[in-house]
């Protein structure tokens, strides 16, 4: 919590190296994350965003490993202490995004143990919706080019 507001920062990271299977999955999750960052804007419907992002995971052969929605409201409420269910980026939420809303973009997939690339992959940013799009206030790098720790 910062100044009475909840925030979050989550990044996929690997130590020393990332095998090819894990890298392919990680890059697919980053692709979904970046598409989601572009889709969050005034007038967009939560369900439409989720459906578009589902298509990317489907094309990558990873939709079945998606764990939950793609994001949710943030601020004085959070996923730890209650949040506004009407601003969840899920297929069953038809809320239209408006300027001033604060919402996370956090696609996550979990590959089961025993499969190539097993593990969890998530990039998580907090966005403030503006009149013309959004401002990403997280400002922390994500993706393989930044988060393979040597």
N, C-alpha and C positions, 0 to 999 in steps of 0.2 A: 504494500500500500504506500502510495506517495501522496502527501497532502490530502488525505482522505479519499483518494481514488485508487481503485484496484487496477493493476496492470499485469502484464505477463510477457515473458520472452522465452520462447522455446526454439531450439535449433537441433537438427540432426547433426551429429558429429561422429567422426571416426578417429581412432588413434593410429598413427603411423601410415596406414594405407587403407584403401577401400577396394575390395575385390570387384570384379566386373559385374557380377549379378547384383550386388548391393548398389553399385554405382548406377546401373540402369534404373533400378527402382527409385533411388534417391533423385535422380534427374527427372523421372516422371512425376514425382511428388512436387518438385520445384516447378515443373511446367504447370501443374494444376494450381499451385500457389500463385504464380505470376499471372495466370489467366484470371484467377479470383480477384487479385489486386486491381485489375483493369475493369472488372465487372461491377465492383462496388461503387455506385454512383446514384445520384438522385433519380428517382423514377424506376429503378430496377426493382424487381420483385424477388424476394428471398428464394422462393421455389424455383424461379427461372435460373438464378445463379447456380443453385444446387444441381439442377438438371444439366446445365452446360458443363459444369465441372465433372459430373458423372460420366459424360460422353468422353472426356479426355481419359479418365481412368479406364473406361471400357475399352477404348482404342488401344490402350497400353496393356490390356489384359490384367488389370489390377483392381477393378471395381469391387470384386468380391472380398477384397482385403480392407476396404474402407471401414473405419471403425464407428463413425457417427457423422453428424453434420459438419459443415465446413467453417462455421464461425458462429458468433453470437454477440449480443450487446455487451458493453463493458463500461465501467465507470464506478458509480457508487454501489452497484451490484456486480457480482461476478459469479463464475461457476462454483465457487466455494461457498458463497453465502446467499445464493438465490440470484436469479437474473430474469430478465423479461423474455419469456418463452416466445412471445410474438416477434422477436427479432433474432430468430435462429435461422441460419442458412441451411435449411432442410427442404426437402421436396413437398412437405405438407404445410409449409408456412407461406402464406400469400401476402405478408406485410410488404408494403412498398417503402423503399429506403428514401429518407428525406435528409436535407442538409441539417447538420448539427448532431446527427446520430453518431455514436461511437460503436464500432463493430470490429470484431476480430476476423482475420482470415487465417485459418489454421487447418489445412487438410492433413489428415493423418491416415496412414495405412500401417497395418501390422501383418507381417509375413510370418506364418507359423514356423516354429522350431522344426528343423529337419529339412526345410526347403532352402534352396539357394537364395541368399539375401535375407535370411531370417532376421527379424527384429522390427523395431518401430521407426517410422520416418515421419517427422513433422517439422514444419516451418510455421511460425506463429507471429503475426504482426498485428498491431493495433492501428486502426484507421479512423480518422475523423472525416465524416462526409461533409464536403464543401458544396457550394452552389453548382460547381461544374464537374465534380469528381470526388476525389478524396485526398487526404494528406496522410501519409504513412508516418506515424510518430515514433515508430520503433527504432529506426536508424541503426540497426545492427546487421552486419552482413550475413547472408545465408548461402547455402549451396556448397557443393564440393570444392569449388575454387577457394573458399574461405574457411571451411570447417573440417579439414583433415588435419588433425593436430600432429605436428612432427616433433 
